[in-house]
Each structure stands twice: as structure tokens, then as C-alpha cells.
Amino acid sequence: MIGRVRLAQDTWERITVSPLRGRTFPHDQTIVTNFENAGKSRFGLGFGLGWTITARTQGVSGNALVTTGQQVRLNTYLFAHCEIWPRSRLPLHRGSLSLTVATNVLNDALLNDGVLGLSWNRAVGDLGFTVGANFLTSAQDSSGQQTRLIRWFLGTDFRL
């Protein structure tokens, strides 16, 4: 017998072959096999929250340079992951270490925060954790010329 069935991606499947009623396989056997239907991409996206430590930056007010922002800054981020090791193969092998880049999406201007870090993906369900550096835009001098300040970053995200 030959048959086809559609399988959802990232699932664990079991096929059992047993004889028809009244018939037997040699030695009363049943054939059982398991397999994964895992995606093959090392890349993924996530959406989550991030905290930047010592996040105060500089801005221009009139002709003077002033300190702006909070000491600890909470923001929403879009995360892009490239799995380094091991490649997760859902649903059985979930966690993986990834090189991660992220940017803020709701507060401030897009790309105001540029995050580079390492993530442990799918540590708890689809929730992952990131540690890295946030490259914040800041005024360099009273003319308003921009520079980037490097600050510690902690984040958590849900893989999409």
C-alpha cells in the first residue's frame, strides 16, 4: 500500500504498520517508526522586551549638551537570530545558542537602538534570553553630531 499525508512542519510523527485482522506478520511483529519533520533554516525572528543598563545619553537643548533618558531603559525589540550551536530541530531539540541582532520598534526612532548579543533560544517554551550590547545614538557635541554609546543589554523574546 502506498499513501500520502500532509505533515505540519516542526512536528514529531509516528507511523505504525500492523497486519489486517486475521492476518499476521512473521513472528507476530508490528512495525513502528518515529521521525521529526523539522525546518532546516538557522535563521529566526522574535519579538520581545529588552533592558539597557546605564542608558543615559546626551542630547542638544539650545546650544548646550544635556543628559537625557533613564538610567535603566525598557524598550520593545524585534530580534533576528542566527543559530550557532546546536541547530534547534523542533519539536524535540528546542534550545540553541544564537548570534542576535535587534532594534527598537515602538519607542524612539527605528534603529535608535542597535543590539548585538548572544541568545539562548527557546529556553522556556518559545521564550529566549539575550545578553549583549546596545549601541545607543547620542549627541557627541553641541552641534548635534551623532555617535553611538555602548551599554549592557538584557533581553527576552518570543520566537515567531
C-alpha positions, 0 to 999 in steps of 0.5 A, a space after each residue: 500500500 502506498 499513501 500520502 499525508 500532509 505533515 505540519 512542519 516542526 512536528 514529531 510523527 509516528 507511523 505504525 504498520 500492523 497486519 489486517 485482522 486475521 492476518 499476521 506478520 512473521 513472528 507476530 511483529 508490528 512495525 513502528 517508526 518515529 521521525 521529526 519533520 523539522 525546518 532546516 533554516 538557522 535563521 529566526 525572528 522574535 519579538 520581545 522586551 529588552 533592558 539597557 543598563 546605564 542608558 543615559 545619553 546626551 542630547 542638544 537643548 539650545 546650544 548646550 549638551 544635556 543628559 537625557 533618558 533613564 538610567 535603566 531603559 525598557 524598550 520593545 525589540 524585534 530580534 533576528 537570530 542566527 543559530 550557532 550551536 546546536 541547530 534547534 530541530 523542533 519539536 524535540 531539540 528546542 534550545 540553541 545558542 544564537 548570534 542576535 541582532 535587534 532594534 527598537 520598534 515602538 519607542 524612539 526612532 527605528 534603529 535608535 537602538 542597535 543590539 548585538 548579543 548572544 541568545 539562548 533560544 527557546 529556553 522556556 517554551 518559545 521564550 529566549 534570553 539575550 545578553 549583549 550590547 546596545 549601541 545607543 545614538 547620542 549627541 557627541 557635541 553641541 552641534 548635534 553630531 551623532 555617535 553611538 554609546 555602548 551599554 549592557 543589554 538584557 533581553 527576552 523574546 518570543 520566537 515567531 
